[in-house]
Amino acid sequence: MISIIIPVLNEESALPATLQRIFAQQTDAADYEVIAVDGGSTDGTADIVAREPRVALQVAKTGRARQMNAGARAAGGDWLLFLHADTLLPDDALQTIAALPVNVQAGGFTHRFSGSARGLRLVSWLHNFRCRRTRVFYGDQAMFVRRQLFFELGMFPDEPILEDLLFGEKLAAATRPMMLDSAVITDSRKFEQKGVWLSLMRVLLILISHELRLPITSRRFFANVR
């Protein structure tokens, strides 16, 4: 079974489309469950989940790592698929994961943004190029990992930012994650509201700082945009 774990915080606008894409999946060969982990929403997010019997609601302290770890502990699937609330799965996502051979322990998807601006396409291209070379996935690529390996690696580190990158590095050191050709589509709202080119520069600065083990100076980039 595939456990789809969605950390949510004030996602009443984006969550319905994300759930609709999950429920539209071709799932003849893929049993799945959906777990939404709320980190203290003050909008209608919890109500959306409560009205949907196909989604189990969990509650955790605010923080994407904490929320995803709580969802993983509640999950019953062999596969754990971590999906951001503003990211749409490709139509064949669950069937593709279910059909992977037993030697594949982890992976993620190619990335696209919902917007059509040239800068957004460049960001995704750089994103995918880096991932193909390093096999280190970001959270918005809908990372999936075998349950046993996830817990063996200690789950997501309890950090306020870059928890996906830090876990992805551990994952790439332990196995060879598979990058699937089909693409997830992430809402481009943050890049568009903060400025596409300025956001690209901030992302590059964050990555360089991480690689050089320098303090992350662009933490405001990680603030919620709804």
C-alpha positions in Angstrom: 0.0 0.0 0.0 1.1 3.6 -0.6 0.5 6.1 2.2 0.2 9.6 0.9 1.2 12.1 3.6 0.2 15.7 3.2 1.4 18.3 5.7 -1.1 21.2 5.8 -1.2 24.7 7.3 -3.9 27.1 6.1 -4.2 25.4 2.7 -7.9 25.7 2.0 -7.2 27.2 -1.4 -4.7 24.6 -2.7 -5.7 21.4 -0.9 -9.0 20.6 -2.8 -7.2 20.4 -6.2 -4.4 18.3 -4.7 -6.9 15.8 -3.3 -9.0 15.8 -6.5 -5.9 14.8 -8.4 -5.2 12.0 -6.0 -8.7 10.6 -6.2 -8.6 10.7 -10.0 -5.5 8.4 -10.1 -5.6 5.2 -12.0 -5.3 2.8 -9.1 -6.2 -0.6 -10.4 -2.9 -2.0 -9.1 -2.3 0.5 -6.3 -3.9 0.4 -2.9 -3.4 3.7 -1.1 -4.4 5.8 1.9 -4.3 9.6 2.4 -3.2 11.2 5.6 -3.4 15.0 6.1 -1.4 16.3 9.0 -2.6 19.7 10.2 -0.1 22.0 11.9 -2.6 24.4 13.4 -4.6 25.8 10.5 -6.8 28.8 11.3 -8.7 28.7 8.0 -11.0 26.0 6.6 -8.4 23.4 6.0 -9.4 21.1 8.7 -13.1 21.4 7.6 -12.1 20.3 4.1 -10.4 17.2 5.5 -13.3 16.4 7.9 -15.8 16.5 5.0 -13.7 14.0 3.0 -14.1 10.4 4.3 -11.2 9.2 2.1 -8.7 11.4 4.1 -7.5 10.7 7.6 -6.7 13.8 9.7 -3.8 13.9 12.1 -2.6 16.8 14.2 0.9 17.8 15.0 3.0 20.7 16.1 3.6 23.3 13.4 6.6 22.4 11.2 6.7 20.5 8.0 9.2 17.9 9.3 7.2 17.3 12.5 4.0 17.0 10.5 5.4 14.6 7.9 7.0 12.5 10.7 3.7 12.3 12.5 1.9 11.2 9.3 4.6 8.5 8.7 4.1 7.1 12.2 0.4 6.9 11.6 0.8 5.4 8.1 0.2 1.7 7.3 1.8 1.6 3.8 5.0 0.0 2.6 5.6 3.2 0.6 5.5 6.6 2.2 4.7 9.4 -0.4 5.2 12.9 1.0 3.1 15.3 -1.0 3.0 19.1 -0.5 -0.5 20.5 -0.3 0.1 22.8 -3.3 1.5 20.0 -5.6 -0.4 17.9 -8.1 0.6 14.4 -8.8 0.8 13.1 -12.4 -2.1 10.9 -13.5 0.0 7.7 -13.3 1.8 8.4 -10.1 0.4 5.7 -7.9 0.4 3.0 -10.5 4.0 3.8 -11.3 5.2 3.6 -7.7 3.3 0.4 -7.1 5.0 -1.3 -10.1 8.5 -0.4 -9.1 10.8 -3.4 -8.5 11.7 -4.4 -5.0 15.3 -3.1 -5.3 14.0 0.5 -5.7 13.9 2.0 -2.2 13.1 5.6 -2.9 12.5 8.2 -5.5 10.6 11.3 -6.7 9.2 13.0 -9.7 10.3 15.5 -12.3 9.3 19.0 -11.3 7.2 21.7 -13.0 5.6 24.9 -11.9 2.0 25.8 -12.6 2.9 29.2 -14.2 4.3 29.7 -17.7 6.9 32.4 -17.1 10.3 31.8 -18.6 11.9 32.2 -15.2 9.8 29.5 -13.7 10.7 27.1 -16.5 14.4 27.8 -15.8 14.0 27.2 -12.1 12.4 23.8 -12.8 15.1 22.9 -15.4 17.8 23.7 -12.9 15.9 21.8 -10.2 15.6 18.7 -12.4 19.2 19.0 -13.7 20.6 19.1 -10.1 18.4 16.2 -9.1 19.5 13.9 -12.0 23.1 14.5 -11.1 22.9 14.2 -7.3 19.7 12.1 -6.8 18.9 14.4 -3.9 15.2 15.3 -4.0 13.3 18.4 -2.8 10.0 18.0 -1.0 8.1 19.5 -3.9 9.1 16.6 -6.0 6.7 14.3 -4.1 9.5 12.2 -2.5 8.6 8.6 -1.8 10.5 6.1 0.3 10.1 2.6 1.6 8.7 2.8 5.2 11.4 0.7 6.7 14.2 2.7 5.2 12.6 6.0 6.2 12.6 5.0 9.9 16.1 3.5 9.6 17.4 6.9 8.5 15.8 8.6 11.4 12.9 10.4 9.6 13.0 14.0 8.6 15.3 16.1 10.8 13.4 18.4 13.1 14.6 21.6 11.4 12.5 24.7 10.5 13.9 24.8 6.9 15.6 22.4 4.5 14.3 19.3 6.2 13.7 17.8 2.7 17.2 18.5 1.4 18.8 17.2 4.6 16.8 14.0 4.5 17.3 13.7 0.7 21.1 13.8 1.2 20.9 10.9 3.8 18.6 9.0 1.4 21.0 9.4 -1.6 23.9 8.2 0.6 21.9 5.1 1.6 20.4 4.1 -1.7 20.0 5.3 -5.3 16.6 7.1 -5.5 14.8 6.8 -8.8 13.8 10.0 -10.6 10.6 9.4 -12.6 10.0 11.0 -15.9 6.4 12.1 -15.2 6.1 15.5 -13.6 4.5 16.9 -10.5 3.1 20.4 -10.8 3.8 22.8 -8.0 1.7 26.0 -7.5 4.0 28.9 -8.5 2.3 31.4 -6.1 5.4 31.9 -4.0 7.8 32.6 -6.9 5.2 34.9 -8.6 4.4 36.9 -5.4 8.0 37.3 -4.4 9.3 37.8 -7.9 10.5 34.9 -10.1 14.0 36.1 -10.8 14.5 37.4 -7.2 13.3 34.1 -5.9 15.7 32.2 -8.2 18.6 34.2 -6.8 17.5 33.5 -3.3 17.2 29.7 -4.0 20.8 29.7 -5.4 22.1 31.6 -2.4 20.4 29.2 -0.1 21.9 26.2 -1.9 25.4 27.7 -2.0 25.2 28.6 1.7 24.1 25.0 2.4 26.9 23.5 0.4 29.5 25.7 2.1 28.0 25.1 5.5 27.3 28.9 5.9 24.4 30.4 7.8 21.2 30.6 5.7 20.5 34.3 5.2 17.3 34.1 3.1 15.0 32.4 5.7 12.2 34.7 4.9 11.9 32.9 1.5 10.4 30.0 3.4 7.6 32.0 5.0 4.1 30.7 4.1 2.5 32.2 1.0 -1.2 31.5 0.6 
